[in-house]
Amino acid sequence: MWWRAAAPRARREELREQRKAEQELVREREKLKSQHHLATLAAPEARGDLEGAEKVRAPLADTQQAIETVDYVNGT
C-alpha cells in the first residue's frame, strides 16, 4: 500500500513548489514596481523639481518600510 502514501506526499511537494514559485513571482513584481518608482523619481529630479521629487519620495519610503517589515516577519 506504499503507493497510496506516495500520492499525497507528491501532491504536497507539488503544492510546496507552486507556493515557492508564487512567492518568487511576488518578489520579482515588487522589485519591478520599485524600479518603476525610482524611474518616476528620476524625472522630477532631472528637471530640478524638488517638490515633485519629494512627492514621489515619500510614498517610496513608506513602500520600502512595508517591504522591510514583511521581509522581517517572513524571515527573508
C-alpha positions, 0 to 999 in steps of 0.5 A: 500500500506504499503507493497510496502514501506516495500520492499525497506526499507528491501532491504536497511537494507539488503544492510546496513548489507552486507556493515557492514559485508564487512567492518568487513571482511576488518578489520579482513584481515588487522589485519591478514596481520599485524600479518603476518608482525610482524611474518616476523619481528620476524625472522630477529630479532631472528637471530640478523639481524638488517638490515633485521629487519629494512627492514621489519620495515619500510614498517610496519610503513608506513602500520600502518600510512595508517591504522591510517589515514583511521581509522581517516577519517572513524571515527573508 
